[in-house]
Amino acid sequence: MTINQKTRLKNKKFIRKLKQKEEILSQPFIKGLTIKVYTMTPKKPNSALRKVAKVKLNKGVGSKKQTIITAYIPKEKHTLSIHNLVLVRAGKTKDLPGLKYKIVRGVLDCK
């Protein structure tokens, strides 16, 4: 494999990831299943334990690969555990790097 072929493969993978993200962001809400619930620490001036969850998104019947994202759980006291259904929307959390999604409270299993 030449260097040119390797860069093309990397570009194809990058383009595929971008298409998945555009597909997620184009919809207002997406249903998903929680895989893991844990805490993260925010960036430098802030200090707390922010609650986040890994969510496997349901994309429909025809899709082979399901996307796994990390989403922020807003407000205090949540009842989320593994295998709960949640509704996810796009929205960044400023002090948590890498989080681009939030879980909607009061819908499905997130009370």
N, C-alpha and C positions, 0 to 999 in steps of 0.2 A: 504494500500500500504506500502510495506516495504521500507527501505532506499535503498536497492539494486535496487528495481524496479524504484524508483525515479531517481537514477543516470543513469540507462539505458535509461530512457526517455530523460534526459538531453543530454546524449551522442548521441541519435538518432537525436535530434533537431540540435545539433552542427554539426554532420556529414552531415545533409541535407543542412545546411548553407554553409559548405565547398564545397559541390558538386555544389551549385549554383554559388559560387565565381569562382570555377575552370571552370565552363561552360562559365562564362562571360569572364574570362581571356584567355581562349583558342581561342577565336575569336579575330581577329585584330580590328574590329569595330562593334558596335551594334547600331541599330537605336532605338531612344526612344522619348518620349513625355515629354516636360517640365511641371512640376506640379507647381513649385514655384521658383521664382528668388529672391535672397536676398544676403546680404553681411555677411562676417565673419571677425573677427580680428585674425591676426596671433599670433604665439608664442612669448615669452617674448622679445627678443632684437628688433624685428621688430614692426612697428606700421603702419597700413594702413587698408583700407577696401577692402578685396578681394571679388570679385564677384563669387558667386556659384549658382548652380541650382539643384533642386531635379528633377530627371528624372525617369519616369516609362519606363522600358525597354520592347521592343516588343520581345517576345521569340518565337512567332509562333502561329499557330492556335490551336494546341493540348494542350498547357500548360494552367492550371487552374489559378495558382498564378503568378502574374507578379512581378518582382523584382523592388523595388524602391531604387535608389542610389543617392548619392550627388556627383556632378561633378564640377570641377573648370572651369571657363570661362577664358581662357588666353587672353592676350593682352588688349589694351585699347578700350573703347567704344564698347559695344555690342548692338545688336538690339533684344535680346531675350525677350520674354514675355511668359505668360502662354499659353499652348496648341501649342507651336511651335515644329516642328520636328527637332531633332538634331542627330548628329553622335557622339558616345562616344567611347573613347579608354582608355586602361589601362595606368596609369602613375601617380606617386605620386607627390604631391606638398610638398616641404620640410617643410615650415613653417606653414602649415595648418594641424593640427592633424585629422586623420580620413578620409581624402580625398585620394582616390586611383584611381580616374578616372578624365579624362580631356575631354572637349568638343572640337571637331574638328571645326575650323573656316573655313568659306568659302564654306561649304557644307550644303545643305538643307536650313533651315531657319536661320541659324546663319551666318550673314554677317560680 
